[in-house]
Amino acid sequence: MKKVLLALFLVSIGWLAKAQDNVIDEIVWVVGDDAILRSDVEAQRLYLLNAGERLEGDPYCFIPEQMAIQKLYLNQAKIDSVEVPESQVIQSVDQWINMVIGQIGSKEKVEEYFNKKLSQIREERIEIVREQQIVQEMQRKLVGEIKLTPAEVRKYYNELPEDSLPNIPLTVEVQIITLEPKIPFEETDAIKARLRQFTEDINAGKYEFSTLARMYSEDPGSAARGGELGFMSKSELLPEFANVAFNLKDTKHISQIVETEYGFHIIQLIEKRGDRINCRHILLKPEVSETELNAAMARMDSIHADIVAGKFSFEEAASFLSYDKDTRNNKGLMVNSDYNSTNSGTPRFELHELPSEIGKIVYNMKVGDISEPFHMVSKTQKEVIAIVKLRARTEAHKANLADDYQALKSIVEAKKRDELLNDWIRKQQKSTYVRISEGWRNCDFRFPGWVKE
């Protein structure tokens, strides 16, 4: 795993190629004003090998072609002024860094492993992620919204030979009830007192806001940046947070304490640009003691027993007792919000798409079963007690229209999307200057138009 992580990181920042003493660098492709170096191609090849990817075909053909395609998208993005929110880039980078820290062990071990400060690793990664997200945004802009009729989906299904029908993996539909442990007033009062002390120390000039954020904020995404969130619109922030942040006028003024579902915050304005704002915050979360966790577990045990005894239904308990605001108005039914899933927007989940604690429990359940209470961490990073009911389970099978219309629709949408993007690439090839060095042209390219007579 460490080799894979190392290769992934090094290929992203272009360092691996420089470390290859046996690679004599040269420009092998030119696409518009951009060059592709032999070292770039070699770095990507080594990454794919270390990651255990099967290399089908000549890597010195398909790798530079993929790089060339990315440059076409980036060039068009410059022309069309396509950008992505910096906050979105930073969030993705922070998630990646947290994953690496989790797998290697600690911040110090990561710095030792890569022989760089975490701040350097982060800055180098930001540019790579920014380009990846710009390409994705450019693709979305080029394709637009694909609208399919049921007739088109049926036509696709009917024209597929039986042995070519896609395999649909096991999916489940799950209802959930959650309870949050009660936080004693003494705990919330202590947190508010700490935040008020932070405000006094900042106003007295003892500490910078950013210093205290790095030292104490419990928002892992922004703490390393001194609490800075990056430019965001009102809709991208929690309403309680946005209402206070957007009312700040003075960059030296610290907000009052703001409570959200994540905990308690204080906020400092950095800059406003139109309808977007950049600010810092410090987040502190109440600690849940074993006593409160046990009390919540006992209460959930009682709810579970009453449901099993028929005093009220799971659906009624979810509607009136559950703390999960995303599901309680839907009788506890979870909805798949993974944009990349073929089940997005539906109550269907593949097991790996569920929170891990739920996936492990649901795997052995039968339809109609209700689980025993269990601990889990909510998406707001709070410890909660939950029970789940398996509403439906569809075993893995060959796709059919009756059960899998949404999945088939997603497949046809992806097919149309690829066709539109492939047509755009072919068109760009004709109008873009491309030069490929001798020895790199004799390839069976996916898009043959690179080599111009």
N, C-alpha and C positions, 0 to 999 in steps of 0.2 A: 504493500500500500504506500509506503514512504517513497518508493521509486516512482510510483505513478504520480503522487502529489508533486514530487520534485520536478518530474518531466513536464507536468502540466503547467507548473509555475514558470519554469525556465523557458519553455517554448513561447509562453505568453509575453515575456518581456524581452525576448531576443538574445538572452545571455548565453544560452546553451551553444549557439552557433559559434560565438566568440571563443568558447572553451575548446572547440574542436581544432586542435593544432594541425590536424591532417587535412583540413578543408581549406583550399585556396579559394578565397572569395572572388566572386565575379557577378556582374549583372547578367541574369539569364533571360528575364522577360522585362519589357517595358510596356506599361499600360497607361496611355495618356501621358501624364507627367510623372507617373510613379514607377519606381523600379522594384523588381523582385530579385533578391540576391540568392545565390546558391546556398549561402548559409541559412537563409530563412527556410528554404525547402528542406535542407538537411535537419534543421532543428525540429521541424514538424514531423519528418519521417521518424526521427528518434523518439519523439513523444508518442507517436502511434504504436511503435514497437514496444516501448516500455509500458504503455497502457494496455497491452495485450490485444490490440486491434488487428484484425486480419487485413493484410494489404493485398487487395485483389487488383491485379494489373500493375503497371509500372508506376511506382510512387513519384518518380521524377517527371511523370506526365500529369497524373491526376492532382497532385498536390499544388504545383504552380497554377494549374487551371482554376482550382478552387480559390486560390489567392487572387487571381486575376478577376474572377467574378465578384469577389468582395470589393475590389478596387472600383469596379464599374458602379456598384451600389453607392460607395462612399463618394465618388465623383458626382453622381447624380444628386446625392444628398446635399452637397455643397451648392450646386446650382439651384436646388429647390429650397435651400435654407432649412433643411430638416434637422431638428435638434431633439435631444431628449433631456428631461429634467435632471439637473445635477443631483438632486436628492435621490432620484431613482437609481442613478449610477452608483452613488455612494452606498446606498442600501444594499445593492447587489454585491459590491466589493466587501462590505462589512460582513455579510452573510458568508462569503467565501473565506474570509480571514478567520471568522469564528469556527468554520468547519475545519480549517487546517489546524487551528490551535487545539480543537477538540480531538483531532486524530493524532497529532504529534505530541500533545501533552500540556504545553504551556507556552505563553508568549516568549519566554526566554529560550525555550527549546526551538521554537520556530526561528527566532533570530539567529541562533547558533547553527541551525540546519541550513539556512539560506545565506548565512554570513552577511546579513544586512539587518539594519534596524527595521522594526515593524513599520515605521513611518515611511521608509524608502520602499518597502515591499508594497505598501498600500498605494503610494503615489504612482508606482510603475504599473500596478494593476488597473488603476482607474482609467488610464487611456485605452487599454485593451478592451475593457468592458464597455466604455463609451462607444467605441467603434462597433462592437458587436450589437449594441442596442440601437445605434443609428441605422445599421443595415436592416435590422428587424423592422424598425419604424418605416424605413424607405420601402421595404417590401409590402408592408401593410398599405402604404399610400398608393403604391403602384397597382395593387390588386383591388383595393376598395372593398366594399361589402358584396359578397357573393350571395345572390339570392337564387335558391333552387326551388323548383316545384316538385310536389310528390311524384309527378309523372317522370321527371328526370331521374329521381332516385330509383323508381321502379324499373325504368329502362336499363339503368346500370346493373341492377340486380339480375334482371331477366337475361341480360346478354352475357353474364359471367358463367363459364363452365362450372359444373358442380365442384370439381376438384380445385377451382380457383377461388371459391368463396372464402372470405376472410374468417379467421378464427376469432371468436369473441371470448375473452377470458372471463373467469368467474367474477360476477358482480353481486353486490348486496345493497339493500336499502335498510337504513338504520335510523331508529328513533332514539333520542337521548334525553335524560333528565340530569341536570347538574345542580349541586349545592355548593356554595362558597362558605368556608368557615367564617364565623363571626369574628371581627377584629375588635378587641377591647378598646374602649375609648382611651385608655392610658397609652396604648400603642400609637394610635393616630395623633394624640396630643404630643407625644414625644417626637414624632416625625415632623409635625408642624413647627415644633420648637426648634428643631435642628435647622429647618429651612429658614425660619425667621432669623436664626443666628447667622446663617450664611449671608442673608441679605444685609444684616448689620455689618458684618465683616467686609463685605464688598463695598458698601457705602462709606465705611471708615477708611478704605484704602488698604486694609490689611491683606486682602487677596483679590486677584482677578476672578471674575465669574468663571472664565475658562479653566483656571487652575482648580477651582473647587469642583467643577464638572468632571474633570479628568480624575480627580481623587475620589469622588463620592457618588457621582450619578450612577444609577442602576439601569440606565438605558445603554446596553452594550454597543448599539449602533452609532450613537453620537458621542459617548463619553470620551473616546480616543481623540475626537476632534474638538475637545473642549466644549461639548454640548451642542455644537453647531448642527443644524438640521438641513441647511441648504435652502434654496428658494423653493417655496411651496405655495400653492393656492389655498384658499379657504377650504375648498372641497377635499383637499388632500389631508387635512388635519382633523382631529376630533373636534366636534362643535364647541365643547367647553373650552378646549385649548385655543381654538381659532378665535373665539369671541374675545378672549383676553389679549392674545398676541397681536391681533390686528388693531386693537385700540391703543397699543403702546405708541407713544410719539417720540420719546426721548431715549436715545441709546444708552444713557447713563442710568435710566430708571429701571428698577427691578419690579416685576409684577407682584401682585398679591399671590397667595398660594392657590393653585388651581387643582381641583380633584378631577381625575378621569378614571376610566375603567382600569388603567395601568397603574395608578397610584397618585402621588402628590407631586406637583411641579412648581418651580419658579422659573420665570422666563425673562430673557433680556433681548431687546430688539437689536439687530445688527444693521439691517437695511431693508427699505421697501422699494419695489420696482413695480409700478402699476398695481395690478391685482395680485402680486406675489410678494412674499415676505421671507426674509432670512432671519432666523433668530437662534439663540442658544437656550437650552433649558437644562435644569437639574431635576432628575426624577428619583424619588425615594419611594420604596414600596414597603407597606406594613409587613412585618414578619408574622407568620402563622405558627403558633405554638402547637405542640403535640396535643395539648388539652383541647384546643379549638378544633383540630383535625378529628380527634376522637369524637367530639360532640357532633360534628357534621356527619361523621360516619354512622353514629347511633341514630341520628335523625333520618338518614337515608335508609338505614336498616328498617326503621319503622314504616317509611313510605313503601319500601319494597314489599314488606309483609302485608300491608293493607291492599296493595295492588293484587298480590297473589291470592289474598282472601276474598277478593271481589268487592271490597268496600268502595273502590272507585277504579276507573280504568287507567292504564298507562298514559293514554292520550289526555285524560282530564288532569292527571298529575303534572304532565309536561306543560299544559296550558296555564296552570294556576300556581305551581310550586317551583318550576325550574328557573334557575338563574340565567340560563343560556338565552340571551335576547335574540339570537339569530334563528332559534328553532321553536321557541315557546308559542309563537303565533301560528306555527305550522304543525301543532300537536306533537312537537318534538322531532319532526322529520328533518334529517340533515340533508342539505343540498350541496352538490359538488360545485365548488367555486374555482377549481383548477382550470385556468384558461386553456391549457395545453391538452386537457383530457377530452377524449371523444364523448365523455359523459357530462361535460361541463353544462351547468344550468339544469341538470336533472338530479333526482335523488339517488341515482346509481353511482356506486363507487367500486373500483377495483380495490382489493384489500390494501395494496401499497399506497393508495390515495387517502386512506383514512389515517387519523392520528395513530401512532404506533400502538398506544395502549388499547385503543378500541379495536384495531385490526387483529391483534393477538387474541382478544376475547371472542370476537365475532366469528373467527375462523372455525371454532368447534361448536357453534350454536346452530340450532335448527330454527326454522321459521316459526315465529310466535314465542320463542324462548325469551326470557328476561334474565339478564345477568345479575350476579351478586354485585353489591356496591364495590367500587374500586377507586383508587387514587389516579388522577391524571393531571397534566398541566394544560391549561386552556391556551387558546391562541393569544390571550393577553398576558401569558406567562404567570398565571395564578394557579396555585394548587387548589384543585376542586375535587369533590366526591361525585361520582357519576354512576348511573345504571343505564344500560342500553337494552333495546328490544330489537330483535331481528325481524323486520317487516317483510322482507322478500329476499330470496337467494336464487340467482340464476347461474346454473353450472356452466362451465366452459363448453362451447358448442360452435358449430358452423353457423354463420350468420343467416338469419331469415327475416323477411320483411315484417312479420307479425310482431316479433319481439325486439328487433334490433334496428328499427327505422332510424333512430337518432345516430347510431354508430355508422350505419351505411351512409346517411346524409353527410356526416363528417368526413367520411372517406371520399365521397364525390366532391365535396368542397375542396379538400386538399388536392385532389386530382386537377380540378379546374384552376386552383391557385398555382400549382406547378406549371400548368400549360401557359397561363398568362405570364408568369415570370420567365419561363423559357423563351417565349416569343419576344419578350422585352430584351433578354440577353442577346438573342440573335440580331435584333435590330441595333443594339448598342455596338456589337462587334463591327458592324458595317461603317459606323460613324466615328469609331474611336481608333486612335493611332495605337497599333500593337506591333512590337518587334520582339521576335523570339530568336535567341542565339542559335547558331549552328550546333547540332548535337542535341537540341531540346525540341526540335520540330517534328521529328519522326515519331509521332504519337497518334494513337487512336483516341482523339479527344472526344469528350461528350458533346461539345459544340465545335464542329469542324471549322467554323469561320474565323478562327484565330489567325491562321496562316493565309495571308493574302498573296495572290500571284502578282 
